[in-house]
Amino acid sequence: MGFFAVVVVAVLLYVTFSNTPSVSPVTVLPSPISSQSITEPKFSYLDILQNDEFKDGMQKAVMDSDIELAKTLQAKAIEIANAAQLPDAEIQILSDERGLNYMLFLAKRQLFIAAFERRYLALEGIQDIKLIYPEAQNLFARSDALIAQRDQMINDIAKEMAGGNDIGDYLQKAKDQWKLVQSAHQKVKSNP
């Protein structure tokens, strides 16, 4: 091992003091800070759209049918994108009528998800919110599957409580127990 260390030191000394630029440490090892990494944005337009303050504001604009608020938020998003020197293609995504429609589309999907979560925990259906937020159409099948799974769990709890008797008398108790478990799960999830 000692011989290997001597060889490594000798090679390093040769590379350091050699006049041949092709083997200098600068050309062999990449610089940790390059001009490319300085000019690359540290985030993208998605980071702007996923900001909680922006999402809340755009959802409020949708709920209140306030197009002026939506346009104000769009202008702020574009301002941030320009200040962050995002690529023109990303700024274009946020710009004009298409950009505004995209932001409203995302807000409506977020509102569907929030409404679904409330309904899921309240043991309610979601058919009416599907009509309100058709923008979330690709989430409907999964949402329906989760509702069916929830209802099956409640029926299974009721069957277990009933012990072979009619489950009708035990459904409310099963629902209460399911809600209790979900409430405990939510507390654990929010307080890691």
Steps between C-alpha positions, in 0.01 A plus 500: 500500500792735572639452149160586349481823703849602380397439137182706542693790656758485220231507232325792670827695524573431136152611391514811717842619388498374143496749214265288292154656523325184384564332834448797730251449783282778357432311179476156659256591777183698428459821690234474773368843401465547129355789307226261385386427857492872581264584213269201540183588692471342841131425448241475226158642424350200681656620824318830454169327431544261795572779748233482773423872486455487122287183516278642773454825309417328172257264673331801660476662157330187365260468793405868482497506118744792533681519167674824602661329798607216272656746254679680784644169620602412145681834465679436831602151384641644176682770696661237724590284199667797330685600817623142538611505137306188413530384139273677251312174437401479868400865514286444190314219681392756760418773251192607303154343509631144473718551805210639698279209396774257605521663845122489540499137386757408768303689766180315412679165526640602838152598614366162390771322698426706811124441463560129446708475817230673705226279353707185543553568870138608550379173342326684219483447126671708233265492200409868530860620527584305185251722320647815653862409414509309169864614470586215739340236279810283495479480882138379507564126459759494778276713722206264444725203580608663827137568595407137422797378703399723791142374489619139482720552807201639689286202396777263609518671840122477533505128407764435761300688763180322402654157544272340244193712578352766273760772447238776471502551875879533501563727201491822699738360761730383220491846343581659834790261552630564148485878558683459830781306332523755218508786748785336689682438174461866398642614836802273460548616143489870595729457803793285381 
